[in-house]
Amino acid sequence: MENTMMLLSVYDNDLRTYGEHLLFLYRILGERKPHQAISHRKMPTFEQHREFVSRRPYKEWLIAYNNGKVGSVYLSEQDEIGLFVLEEHQNKGLGGEILDCFLSSGLSNVYYANINPLNYKSINFFKKHGFEWHKDKSVNRLDISQVTYIKA
């Protein structure tokens, strides 16, 4: 049986599904390493996470399914893309499948990937998928820097 990548909205109106999405996204957040973060230094509480998600901070936020939940991808109002695959599903080509599926949705004409400069794996991933260096900057007065790659 062939696996098929599907992307389903986090902003589902079904409360049971929404609750499952919240728990899954929190699990993903817990797997992130410090060198992968650009927005915060420490793990938020589940309540802080729930409040953040309930504000609908992104233009679109999707859970990736391939015979089960494998990761998530979002697009900010500034066309910044964020993608994370659970550790147990990494190095299997699923990140590329998620990205290709997401980019084919046509939500934007230009996509930006903001990446912690110490996250070499992510930098190489986005470069491999056609993103090019755009700029470097500091973020949120948190003494965190980021590099930005662009795909037009």
Backbone torsions as a table, in degrees:
resi	resn	phi	psi	omega
1	MET	NA	129.9	-175.7
2	GLU	-83.5	138.5	175.8
3	ASN	-79.1	142.9	177.8
4	THR	-128.7	127.0	179.3
5	MET	-76.4	131.1	174.8
6	MET	-129.3	144.0	175.8
7	LEU	-118.1	122.8	-178.5
8	LEU	-121.3	139.7	-174.2
9	SER	-64.8	136.4	172.5
10	VAL	-66.0	-32.0	-174.7
11	TYR	-83.5	44.8	179.2
12	ASP	-71.1	141.8	179.7
13	ASN	-78.9	-15.4	178.9
14	ASP	-75.9	118.3	-174.5
15	LEU	-62.8	-37.1	179.5
16	ARG	-65.2	-46.0	179.3
17	THR	-64.5	-41.7	179.3
18	TYR	-60.0	-43.3	178.5
19	GLY	-62.6	-39.9	177.2
20	GLU	-64.9	-39.9	177.6
21	HIS	-62.4	-43.3	179.0
22	LEU	-57.4	-47.4	-179.9
23	LEU	-63.5	-41.3	179.5
24	PHE	-64.9	-45.3	179.8
25	LEU	-63.3	-35.2	178.0
26	TYR	-68.1	-37.6	176.0
27	ARG	-61.2	-44.8	177.6
28	ILE	-60.0	-46.0	-179.8
29	LEU	-58.0	-38.9	179.8
30	GLY	-67.7	-23.1	179.2
31	GLU	-83.9	-16.5	-178.0
32	ARG	-66.8	136.9	177.8
33	LYS	-91.4	156.6	-179.4
34	PRO	-53.6	-36.5	-178.3
35	HIS	-74.2	-6.0	177.9
36	GLN	-95.5	-16.8	-173.9
37	ALA	-83.8	144.5	170.4
38	ILE	-128.4	-6.7	-173.9
39	SER	-113.4	-18.6	179.9
40	HIS	-158.1	159.7	-176.9
41	ARG	-97.9	-29.2	-177.1
42	LYS	-130.0	159.1	-178.1
43	MET	-67.1	126.5	175.7
44	PRO	-72.0	161.8	172.7
45	THR	-71.4	165.0	177.9
46	PHE	-62.3	-36.9	179.4
47	GLU	-64.0	-43.2	176.4
48	GLN	-61.5	-40.9	178.1
49	HIS	-62.6	-47.4	-179.8
50	ARG	-58.8	-44.3	178.9
51	GLU	-62.9	-42.2	178.9
52	PHE	-60.2	-50.7	-178.8
53	VAL	-62.9	-38.5	-177.4
54	SER	-65.9	-20.7	177.6
55	ARG	-79.5	-2.5	-178.4
56	ARG	50.3	65.0	-173.2
57	PRO	-71.5	-11.9	-175.7
58	TYR	-121.2	153.6	175.8
59	LYS	-58.7	-42.3	175.5
60	GLU	-149.8	143.9	179.2
61	TRP	-141.3	123.2	-171.0
62	LEU	-127.8	146.0	172.3
63	ILE	-96.8	132.7	179.3
64	ALA	-94.1	130.0	179.3
65	TYR	-118.2	136.4	171.8
66	ASN	-152.2	86.5	-169.9
67	ASN	57.2	44.4	-178.1
68	GLY	123.8	167.9	-179.3
69	LYS	-71.9	127.5	-178.0
70	VAL	-120.9	-18.9	-177.9
71	GLY	179.8	-169.3	177.5
72	SER	-145.9	160.3	177.7
73	VAL	-146.9	141.9	177.2
74	TYR	-135.4	163.3	174.1
75	LEU	-131.4	121.3	-179.8
76	SER	-79.3	172.1	177.3
77	GLU	-63.8	-21.1	178.6
78	GLN	-95.9	16.4	179.4
79	ASP	63.3	32.0	174.7
80	GLU	-90.8	130.9	-177.8
81	ILE	-102.7	140.3	174.2
82	GLY	-129.9	134.3	-176.1
83	LEU	-139.1	134.8	175.7
84	PHE	-142.6	135.1	176.6
85	VAL	-114.1	134.4	177.4
86	LEU	-53.2	144.6	-178.1
87	GLU	-52.2	-41.5	-176.7
88	GLU	-66.7	-14.6	-179.6
89	HIS	-111.6	3.8	-179.9
90	GLN	-74.9	159.5	178.3
91	ASN	63.9	30.9	177.5
92	LYS	-123.7	6.3	-179.2
93	GLY	84.9	2.4	-177.0
94	LEU	-71.1	-33.6	178.0
95	GLY	-59.5	-43.5	177.6
96	GLY	-64.4	-39.7	177.5
97	GLU	-64.0	-43.4	178.4
98	ILE	-60.7	-48.2	-178.4
99	LEU	-61.4	-47.3	179.6
100	ASP	-59.9	-44.0	179.2
101	CYS	-62.2	-43.7	-178.9
102	PHE	-66.3	-47.3	-178.9
103	LEU	-64.1	-32.3	-179.9
104	SER	-71.7	-11.0	179.0
105	SER	-70.8	-19.5	177.7
106	GLY	69.2	29.1	-179.8
107	LEU	-68.5	-20.1	-179.2
108	SER	-151.8	164.0	174.5
109	ASN	-93.7	-21.3	-178.7
110	VAL	-135.2	137.5	179.0
111	TYR	-124.9	137.8	177.6
112	TYR	-113.8	138.2	174.7
113	ALA	-117.0	108.2	177.5
114	ASN	-90.9	124.0	-170.1
115	ILE	-133.6	138.2	171.9
116	ASN	-60.4	129.2	-176.2
117	PRO	-62.4	-13.5	176.8
118	LEU	-90.6	-3.6	-179.0
119	ASN	-92.3	74.0	-175.3
120	TYR	-62.7	-34.9	180.0
121	LYS	-61.3	-44.3	-179.9
122	SER	-69.8	-41.8	177.9
123	ILE	-57.9	-48.1	-180.0
124	ASN	-64.8	-36.8	178.2
125	PHE	-60.0	-51.5	-177.0
126	PHE	-68.1	-37.2	175.6
127	LYS	-61.9	-42.5	178.6
128	LYS	-59.5	-29.1	-177.2
129	HIS	-100.9	24.8	169.8
130	GLY	90.7	4.5	176.7
131	PHE	-81.7	144.8	180.0
132	GLU	-122.1	149.8	179.5
133	TRP	-55.3	138.6	-179.0
134	HIS	-121.2	-51.0	179.7
135	LYS	-168.6	167.7	173.5
136	ASP	-117.0	148.3	175.6
137	LYS	-162.8	165.8	172.4
138	SER	-88.1	156.4	-173.9
139	VAL	-125.7	132.1	165.3
140	ASN	49.5	28.4	179.5
141	ARG	51.7	27.6	-178.1
142	LEU	-103.0	12.4	-176.0
143	ASP	58.1	34.7	175.9
144	ILE	-117.9	134.9	176.2
145	SER	-109.0	165.1	177.4
146	GLN	-145.6	155.2	169.6
147	VAL	-111.2	146.0	-178.9
148	THR	-117.4	130.3	174.9
149	TYR	-113.4	149.9	-174.8
150	ILE	-128.2	146.9	172.8
151	LYS	-134.7	119.0	-179.3
152	ALA	-112.0	NA	NA
